[in-house]
Amino acid sequence: MFDSLGAFVPNGNMTFEGAGEGPLRGYGFAVKDIFDLKGYVTGYGNPDWASRRRPSKEHARVVADLLAAGAMVVGKTITDEFAYSLNGQNLHYGTPANPEAPGRIPGGSSSGSASAVSGGLVDFALGSDTGGSIRVPGSYCGLFGIRTTHDRISREGVLPLAGSFDTVGWFARDAWMLELVGRVLSGLDAGQQVEAAPSQLLVAEDAFELLDENVRRAFAPHLERLEQRLGRAVRVRLADGLQDLAEGADLFRTVQAYEIWQAYGDWMSRVKPKIAEDIQQRLDWASSVTQTQMEEAQAKREHYARGLRLKLGGGAVLALPSAPGIAPMMNAKAEDLAQYRMDLLALTSPAGLTGLPQVTMPLASFQGCPLGLSLMGGADSDEKLMAFVRSFAGGEDSAGEAAPLMPF
């Protein structure tokens, strides 16, 4: 396969045929380079890591499940180093193109997967989401993407970043494909129906207040459509239980950093791999986070999570921006990207802190570039959330019924 987008790792044409029949027969997918593929090294976006790893003995569980459903692995895609960035830039392997916003970053860390789907190289792609690594590139590249409920999809054979936040996710250009992959991975039978009617629409008004006024206006007609479908929205504060959304980002960063250093600190200190400057700075800070700081942040996290889970526990969905704006330019200054990262985390941290599922939808645009609108649901509402997204964003027939799901 010709990689016109720089989306795949060097020599990343690692193909595996799927089963002879199944709901995903005929579809090809890409795999972020944190998922094991049998016989290949899982490189984690860093040559020093890859050179010290042996080829995987088995496929990651989620890869095996997709192959069993008939899908074909097309190759491995670039990730930001150690999946510890939201930009999509890789010092060693380059920056995958953003087909929907040329000259702008694709978002990370599932950068190559988003690029490959957006550019039509594959039908869907696996990624991961710890602090926004599905939702952010999904928003930047004009894709549907899901961060699943924490521990809902097996992470066996997937390199961890911060275990209490890590989730498996995937991208698709179409809502029906997003749902079809979800049905396979959730083990739903072909004829099994999923309720697609949330009980209530909530809108995170403080999340929208973080946006530029012109960006807010771009979201307005889509929020109005949601209200037409679900009834008048209840405005809520996403930061309830916190001082503000920035505090949530700080809690996330603290717990995440501690978990990362516990997992990789010894290896980093011993090997001293060559790493991009911004990621190295993050790791240096992670090494300084104490257990006491982590425990204090974790206690606040649990208090906050209880409140948000309660809001969404009765079948409601919460609308919020997937990102604070369109993708930054490829040549943006490092200090500007660092500040933008903090704005991103203010929006993406709530799902990580609570372990709740969130789907980004490519509905809005600004200055000709995509803007993702997200819906967050209650714990384990993944299938209901995807079913609603398909019926809402995937098209309606003239009678107002949801467009039929592609043959399962």
VOGUSE-578972 format. One record per residue (C-alpha): x, y, z. Coordinates in nm, 2 decimals. Layout:
# residues N
<east->X; north->Y; up->Z> .
...
//
This chain:
# residues 408
<east->0.00; north->0.00; up->0.00> .
<east->0.13; north->0.35; up->-0.09> .
<east->0.13; north->0.57; up->0.22> .
<east->0.06; north->0.91; up->0.07> .
<east->0.00; north->1.06; up->0.41> .
<east->0.30; north->0.95; up->0.62> .
<east->0.05; north->0.78; up->0.85> .
<east->0.22; north->0.44; up->0.88> .
<east->0.54; north->0.35; up->1.07> .
<east->0.84; north->0.27; up->0.85> .
<east->0.80; north->-0.07; up->0.69> .
<east->0.45; north->-0.06; up->0.84> .
<east->0.28; north->-0.26; up->0.57> .
<east->0.20; north->-0.54; up->0.82> .
<east->-0.10; north->-0.72; up->0.67> .
<east->-0.32; north->-0.99; up->0.82> .
<east->-0.62; north->-1.14; up->0.65> .
<east->-0.94; north->-1.16; up->0.85> .
<east->-1.18; north->-1.46; up->0.88> .
<east->-1.35; north->-1.57; up->0.56> .
<east->-1.68; north->-1.44; up->0.69> .
<east->-1.81; north->-1.21; up->0.95> .
<east->-1.97; north->-0.86; up->0.99> .
<east->-1.65; north->-0.68; up->0.91> .
<east->-1.55; north->-0.89; up->0.61> .
<east->-1.42; north->-0.67; up->0.33> .
<east->-1.31; north->-0.38; up->0.56> .
<east->-0.95; north->-0.29; up->0.63> .
<east->-0.82; north->-0.13; up->0.94> .
<east->-0.50; north->0.01; up->1.08> .
<east->-0.35; north->-0.04; up->1.42> .
<east->-0.18; north->0.22; up->1.63> .
<east->0.18; north->0.12; up->1.72> .
<east->0.09; north->0.05; up->2.08> .
<east->-0.11; north->-0.26; up->1.99> .
<east->0.07; north->-0.59; up->1.95> .
<east->0.07; north->-0.76; up->1.61> .
<east->0.20; north->-1.12; up->1.61> .
<east->0.56; north->-1.14; up->1.47> .
<east->0.62; north->-0.76; up->1.49> .
<east->0.78; north->-0.53; up->1.74> .
<east->0.54; north->-0.28; up->1.91> .
<east->0.75; north->0.04; up->1.88> .
<east->0.56; north->0.29; up->2.09> .
<east->0.67; north->0.58; up->1.87> .
<east->1.04; north->0.56; up->1.98> .
<east->1.33; north->0.39; up->1.81> .
<east->1.52; north->0.33; up->2.14> .
<east->1.22; north->0.15; up->2.28> .
<east->1.16; north->-0.05; up->1.96> .
<east->1.53; north->-0.16; up->1.94> .
<east->1.50; north->-0.32; up->2.28> .
<east->1.18; north->-0.51; up->2.22> .
<east->1.12; north->-0.85; up->2.08> .
<east->0.85; north->-0.93; up->1.83> .
<east->0.51; north->-0.99; up->1.98> .
<east->0.40; north->-1.35; up->2.02> .
<east->0.03; north->-1.28; up->1.98> .
<east->-0.21; north->-1.02; up->1.85> .
<east->-0.36; north->-0.78; up->2.10> .
<east->-0.70; north->-0.91; up->2.21> .
<east->-0.89; north->-0.64; up->2.03> .
<east->-0.70; north->-0.70; up->1.71> .
<east->-0.77; north->-1.07; up->1.73> .
<east->-1.14; north->-1.00; up->1.78> .
<east->-1.16; north->-0.77; up->1.47> .
<east->-0.97; north->-1.03; up->1.26> .
<east->-1.22; north->-1.30; up->1.38> .
<east->-1.50; north->-1.07; up->1.26> .
<east->-1.35; north->-1.07; up->0.91> .
<east->-1.17; north->-0.73; up->0.91> .
<east->-0.82; north->-0.72; up->0.76> .
<east->-0.52; north->-0.55; up->0.92> .
<east->-0.36; north->-0.31; up->0.67> .
<east->-0.07; north->-0.19; up->0.88> .
<east->0.07; north->-0.01; up->1.19> .
<east->0.03; north->0.36; up->1.23> .
<east->0.25; north->0.63; up->1.39> .
<east->0.19; north->0.74; up->1.74> .
<east->0.34; north->1.02; up->1.94> .
<east->0.63; north->0.90; up->2.15> .
<east->0.50; north->0.68; up->2.44> .
<east->0.15; north->0.82; up->2.35> .
<east->0.24; north->1.12; up->2.58> .
<east->0.12; north->1.40; up->2.36> .
<east->-0.19; north->1.54; up->2.19> .
<east->-0.02; north->1.71; up->1.90> .
<east->0.05; north->1.42; up->1.66> .
<east->0.41; north->1.51; up->1.59> .
<east->0.68; north->1.25; up->1.61> .
<east->1.05; north->1.36; up->1.62> .
<east->1.17; north->1.03; up->1.47> .
<east->0.90; north->0.93; up->1.22> .
<east->0.74; north->1.26; up->1.12> .
<east->0.40; north->1.41; up->1.14> .
<east->0.11; north->1.23; up->0.96> .
<east->-0.08; north->1.46; up->0.73> .
<east->-0.42; north->1.60; up->0.82> .
<east->-0.62; north->1.55; up->0.50> .
<east->-0.91; north->1.77; up->0.63> .
<east->-0.69; north->2.06; up->0.74> .
<east->-0.37; north->2.07; up->0.53> .
<east->-0.08; north->2.24; up->0.69> .
<east->-0.23; north->2.17; up->1.04> .
<east->-0.14; north->1.90; up->1.29> .
<east->-0.35; north->1.59; up->1.30> .
<east->-0.37; north->1.56; up->1.68> .
<east->-0.23; north->1.28; up->1.89> .
<east->-0.14; north->1.05; up->2.01> .
<east->-0.34; north->0.84; up->1.77> .
<east->-0.22; north->1.06; up->1.49> .
<east->-0.14; north->0.80; up->1.22> .
<east->-0.47; north->0.61; up->1.28> .
<east->-0.67; north->0.94; up->1.24> .
<east->-0.47; north->1.04; up->0.93> .
<east->-0.52; north->0.70; up->0.76> .
<east->-0.89; north->0.70; up->0.82> .
<east->-0.94; north->1.06; up->0.72> .
<east->-0.74; north->1.01; up->0.40> .
<east->-0.94; north->0.70; up->0.30> .
<east->-0.64; north->0.46; up->0.33> .
<east->-0.85; north->0.23; up->0.57> .
<east->-1.21; north->0.20; up->0.67> .
<east->-1.15; north->0.23; up->1.04> .
<east->-0.85; north->0.24; up->1.27> .
<east->-0.77; north->0.15; up->1.63> .
<east->-0.63; north->0.41; up->1.87> .
<east->-0.62; north->0.47; up->2.24> .
<east->-0.75; north->0.75; up->2.46> .
<east->-0.59; north->0.84; up->2.79> .
<east->-0.62; north->1.22; up->2.79> .
<east->-0.79; north->1.28; up->2.46> .
<east->-0.59; north->1.08; up->2.20> .
<east->-0.91; north->0.97; up->2.01> .
<east->-1.12; north->1.28; up->2.07> .
<east->-0.86; north->1.54; up->1.97> .
<east->-0.74; north->1.39; up->1.64> .
<east->-1.10; north->1.29; up->1.57> .
<east->-1.20; north->1.66; up->1.60> .
<east->-0.90; north->1.79; up->1.40> .
<east->-0.93; north->1.54; up->1.12> .
<east->-1.31; north->1.54; up->1.08> .
<east->-1.38; north->1.19; up->1.21> .
<east->-1.62; north->1.00; up->1.43> .
<east->-1.42; north->0.86; up->1.72> .
<east->-1.50; north->0.69; up->2.05> .
<east->-1.33; north->0.68; up->2.39> .
<east->-1.49; north->0.38; up->2.55> .
<east->-1.59; north->0.32; up->2.91> .
<east->-1.27; north->0.25; up->3.11> .
<east->-1.20; north->-0.13; up->3.10> .
<east->-1.50; north->-0.20; up->2.87> .
<east->-1.27; north->-0.31; up->2.59> .
<east->-0.98; north->-0.54; up->2.67> .
<east->-0.64; north->-0.38; up->2.68> .
<east->-0.46; north->-0.71; up->2.67> .
<east->-0.16; north->-0.67; up->2.44> .
<east->-0.18; north->-0.29; up->2.44> .
<east->0.11; north->-0.09; up->2.59> .
<east->-0.01; north->0.11; up->2.89> .
<east->0.05; north->0.48; up->2.95> .
<east->-0.15; north->0.55; up->3.26> .
<east->-0.36; north->0.25; up->3.35> .
<east->-0.64; north->0.41; up->3.54> .
<east->-0.71; north->0.63; up->3.24> .
<east->-0.62; north->0.42; up->2.93> .
<east->-0.90; north->0.31; up->2.70> .
<east->-0.92; north->0.14; up->2.36> .
<east->-1.09; north->0.35; up->2.09> .
<east->-1.14; north->0.37; up->1.72> .
<east->-1.20; north->0.61; up->1.43> .
<east->-1.44; north->0.60; up->1.13> .
<east->-1.55; north->0.84; up->0.86> .
<east->-1.91; north->0.73; up->0.91> .
<east->-2.13; north->0.68; up->1.22> .
<east->-2.26; north->0.34; up->1.10> .
<east->-1.90; north->0.21; up->1.08> .
<east->-1.82; north->0.34; up->1.42> .
<east->-2.12; north->0.16; up->1.56> .
<east->-2.05; north->-0.16; up->1.36> .
<east->-1.70; north->-0.19; up->1.50> .
<east->-1.85; north->-0.13; up->1.85> .
<east->-2.11; north->-0.40; up->1.81> .
<east->-1.84; north->-0.65; up->1.71> .
<east->-1.61; north->-0.56; up->2.01> .
<east->-1.91; north->-0.56; up->2.25> .
<east->-2.02; north->-0.91; up->2.13> .
<east->-2.37; north->-0.80; up->2.02> .
<east->-2.56; north->-1.05; up->1.81> .
<east->-2.65; north->-0.95; up->1.46> .
<east->-3.02; north->-0.89; up->1.53> .
<east->-2.98; north->-0.74; up->1.88> .
<east->-3.14; north->-0.40; up->1.90> .
<east->-2.99; north->-0.11; up->2.10> .
<east->-3.19; north->0.16; up->2.26> .
<east->-3.09; north->0.49; up->2.09> .
<east->-3.30; north->0.74; up->2.28> .
<east->-3.12; north->0.93; up->2.57> .
<east->-3.34; north->1.03; up->2.85> .
<east->-3.22; north->1.39; up->2.86> .
<east->-2.97; north->1.63; up->2.70> .
<east->-2.73; north->1.82; up->2.92> .
<east->-2.50; north->2.09; up->2.79> .
<east->-2.17; north->2.17; up->2.96> .
<east->-2.20; north->2.55; up->2.96> .
<east->-1.86; north->2.61; up->3.12> .
<east->-1.69; north->2.40; up->2.85> .
<east->-1.84; north->2.61; up->2.58> .
<east->-1.74; north->2.93; up->2.77> .
<east->-1.38; north->2.83; up->2.72> .
<east->-1.42; north->2.88; up->2.34> .
<east->-1.37; north->3.18; up->2.12> .
<east->-1.71; north->3.34; up->2.05> .
<east->-1.69; north->3.26; up->1.68> .
<east->-1.61; north->2.89; up->1.75> .
<east->-1.91; north->2.88; up->1.99> .
<east->-2.13; north->3.01; up->1.71> .
<east->-2.01; north->2.73; up->1.49> .
<east->-2.15; north->2.48; up->1.74> .
<east->-2.49; north->2.65; up->1.79> .
<east->-2.69; north->2.50; up->1.51> .
<east->-2.58; north->2.15; up->1.61> .
<east->-2.68; north->2.20; up->1.97> .
<east->-3.02; north->2.33; up->1.84> .
<east->-3.06; north->2.01; up->1.64> .
<east->-2.99; north->1.81; up->1.95> .
<east->-3.25; north->2.00; up->2.14> .
<east->-3.50; north->1.94; up->1.86> .
<east->-3.43; north->1.57; up->1.89> .
<east->-3.41; north->1.53; up->2.27> .
<east->-3.60; north->1.83; up->2.41> .
<east->-3.48; north->2.14; up->2.58> .
<east->-3.13; north->2.10; up->2.72> .
<east->-3.04; north->2.14; up->3.08> .
<east->-2.74; north->2.37; up->3.12> .
<east->-2.49; north->2.22; up->3.37> .
<east->-2.14; north->2.30; up->3.49> .
<east->-1.89; north->2.03; up->3.39> .
<east->-1.66; north->2.14; up->3.67> .
<east->-1.92; north->2.09; up->3.95> .
<east->-1.72; north->1.97; up->4.25> .
<east->-1.40; north->2.15; up->4.13> .
<east->-1.29; north->2.51; up->4.13> .
<east->-1.30; north->2.51; up->3.75> .
<east->-1.21; north->2.29; up->3.45> .
<east->-0.85; north->2.38; up->3.49> .
<east->-0.84; north->2.21; up->3.83> .
<east->-0.97; north->1.90; up->3.66> .
<east->-0.68; north->1.91; up->3.41> .
<east->-0.43; north->1.95; up->3.70> .
<east->-0.58; north->1.65; up->3.88> .
<east->-0.56; north->1.44; up->3.56> .
<east->-0.20; north->1.55; up->3.49> .
<east->-0.09; north->1.47; up->3.84> .
<east->-0.23; north->1.12; up->3.86> .
<east->-0.14; north->1.04; up->3.50> .
<east->0.22; north->1.16; up->3.55> .
<east->0.27; north->0.95; up->3.86> .
<east->0.13; north->0.64; up->3.69> .
<east->0.36; north->0.69; up->3.39> .
<east->0.67; north->0.73; up->3.60> .
<east->0.58; north->0.42; up->3.80> .
<east->0.55; north->0.22; up->3.48> .
<east->0.85; north->0.36; up->3.29> .
<east->1.07; north->0.56; up->3.52> .
<east->1.33; north->0.29; up->3.58> .
<east->1.35; north->0.22; up->3.21> .
<east->1.38; north->0.59; up->3.12> .
<east->1.65; north->0.65; up->3.38> .
<east->1.85; north->0.35; up->3.27> .
<east->1.82; north->0.38; up->2.89> .
<east->1.80; north->0.76; up->2.85> .
<east->1.62; north->0.73; up->2.52> .
<east->1.62; north->1.02; up->2.27> .
<east->1.29; north->1.19; up->2.30> .
<east->1.13; north->1.51; up->2.17> .
<east->1.19; north->1.80; up->2.40> .
<east->0.83; north->1.87; up->2.49> .
<east->0.77; north->1.50; up->2.59> .
<east->1.11; north->1.49; up->2.78> .
<east->1.00; north->1.79; up->2.98> .
<east->0.67; north->1.62; up->3.06> .
<east->0.86; north->1.31; up->3.18> .
<east->1.10; north->1.51; up->3.38> .
<east->0.80; north->1.66; up->3.56> .
<east->0.64; north->1.32; up->3.60> .
<east->0.95; north->1.20; up->3.79> .
<east->0.90; north->1.47; up->4.05> .
<east->0.54; north->1.39; up->4.14> .
<east->0.52; north->1.24; up->4.48> .
<east->0.29; north->0.96; up->4.61> .
<east->0.14; north->1.22; up->4.85> .
<east->0.06; north->1.45; up->4.56> .
<east->-0.09; north->1.16; up->4.36> .
<east->-0.31; north->1.05; up->4.66> .
<east->-0.44; north->1.40; up->4.72> .
<east->-0.53; north->1.43; up->4.35> .
<east->-0.68; north->1.09; up->4.34> .
<east->-0.91; north->1.17; up->4.64> .
<east->-1.04; north->1.48; up->4.46> .
<east->-1.07; north->1.28; up->4.14> .
<east->-1.30; north->1.02; up->4.31> .
<east->-1.52; north->1.29; up->4.46> .
<east->-1.55; north->1.47; up->4.13> .
<east->-1.62; north->1.14; up->3.94> .
<east->-1.90; north->1.04; up->4.17> .
<east->-2.09; north->1.37; up->4.09> .
<east->-2.05; north->1.35; up->3.72> .
<east->-2.14; north->0.98; up->3.70> .
<east->-2.45; north->1.06; up->3.90> .
<east->-2.56; north->1.33; up->3.65> .
<east->-2.52; north->1.08; up->3.36> .
<east->-2.64; north->0.77; up->3.54> .
<east->-3.01; north->0.79; up->3.43> .
<east->-2.95; north->0.78; up->3.06> .
<east->-2.87; north->1.14; up->2.99> .
<east->-2.60; north->1.25; up->2.75> .
<east->-2.38; north->1.56; up->2.79> .
<east->-2.28; north->1.78; up->2.50> .
<east->-1.94; north->1.95; up->2.50> .
<east->-1.67; north->2.05; up->2.25> .
<east->-1.42; north->1.78; up->2.16> .
<east->-1.14; north->2.05; up->2.15> .
<east->-1.12; north->2.43; up->2.21> .
<east->-1.07; north->2.50; up->1.84> .
<east->-0.95; north->2.38; up->1.51> .
<east->-0.61; north->2.21; up->1.47> .
<east->-0.31; north->2.44; up->1.52> .
<east->-0.08; north->2.50; up->1.23> .
<east->0.20; north->2.26; up->1.18> .
<east->0.46; north->2.54; up->1.24> .
<east->0.30; north->2.67; up->1.56> .
<east->0.55; north->2.77; up->1.82> .
<east->0.62; north->2.51; up->2.09> .
<east->0.51; north->2.75; up->2.37> .
<east->0.18; north->2.81; up->2.20> .
<east->0.12; north->2.44; up->2.16> .
<east->0.21; north->2.39; up->2.53> .
<east->-0.06; north->2.65; up->2.63> .
<east->-0.31; north->2.50; up->2.39> .
<east->-0.25; north->2.16; up->2.55> .
<east->-0.37; north->2.29; up->2.88> .
<east->-0.68; north->2.43; up->2.72> .
<east->-0.74; north->2.08; up->2.56> .
<east->-0.69; north->1.90; up->2.89> .
<east->-0.95; north->2.12; up->3.05> .
<east->-1.21; north->1.97; up->2.80> .
<east->-1.08; north->1.62; up->2.77> .
<east->-0.99; north->1.54; up->3.14> .
<east->-1.35; north->1.49; up->3.27> .
<east->-1.40; north->1.17; up->3.07> .
<east->-1.06; north->1.04; up->3.19> .
<east->-1.12; north->1.13; up->3.55> .
<east->-1.46; north->0.95; up->3.55> .
<east->-1.39; north->0.67; up->3.31> .
<east->-1.70; north->0.76; up->3.11> .
<east->-1.75; north->0.70; up->2.73> .
<east->-1.74; north->0.99; up->2.49> .
<east->-1.80; north->1.01; up->2.11> .
<east->-1.67; north->1.29; up->1.89> .
<east->-1.88; north->1.38; up->1.59> .
<east->-1.75; north->1.58; up->1.29> .
<east->-2.05; north->1.81; up->1.27> .
<east->-1.91; north->2.17; up->1.29> .
<east->-1.64; north->2.36; up->1.11> .
<east->-1.46; north->2.69; up->1.14> .
<east->-1.24; north->2.86; up->0.88> .
<east->-1.29; north->2.56; up->0.66> .
<east->-1.15; north->2.31; up->0.92> .
<east->-1.33; north->2.05; up->1.12> .
<east->-1.46; north->2.10; up->1.48> .
<east->-1.58; north->1.80; up->1.68> .
<east->-1.89; north->1.81; up->1.89> .
<east->-1.89; north->1.54; up->2.17> .
<east->-2.15; north->1.35; up->2.35> .
<east->-2.05; north->1.19; up->2.69> .
<east->-2.27; north->0.91; up->2.83> .
<east->-2.30; north->0.72; up->3.15> .
<east->-2.08; north->0.42; up->3.24> .
<east->-2.12; north->0.13; up->3.00> .
<east->-2.36; north->0.32; up->2.78> .
<east->-2.12; north->0.29; up->2.48> .
<east->-2.35; north->0.09; up->2.25> .
<east->-2.64; north->0.33; up->2.33> .
<east->-2.42; north->0.63; up->2.27> .
<east->-2.30; north->0.50; up->1.93> .
<east->-2.65; north->0.40; up->1.83> .
<east->-2.78; north->0.75; up->1.90> .
<east->-2.49; north->0.91; up->1.72> .
<east->-2.56; north->0.69; up->1.42> .
<east->-2.93; north->0.79; up->1.42> .
<east->-2.85; north->1.16; up->1.48> .
<east->-2.54; north->1.22; up->1.28> .
<east->-2.55; north->0.93; up->1.04> .
<east->-2.86; north->1.04; up->0.85> .
<east->-3.24; north->1.01; up->0.88> .
<east->-3.48; north->0.89; up->0.62> .
<east->-3.79; north->1.09; up->0.52> .
<east->-4.00; north->0.93; up->0.79> .
<east->-3.76; north->1.04; up->1.06> .
<east->-3.64; north->0.69; up->1.13> .
<east->-3.27; north->0.61; up->1.17> .
<east->-3.10; north->0.50; up->0.86> .
<east->-3.06; north->0.12; up->0.86> .
<east->-2.73; north->-0.02; up->0.99> .
<east->-2.51; north->-0.17; up->0.73> .
<east->-2.55; north->-0.55; up->0.70> .
<east->-2.42; north->-0.72; up->1.01> .
//
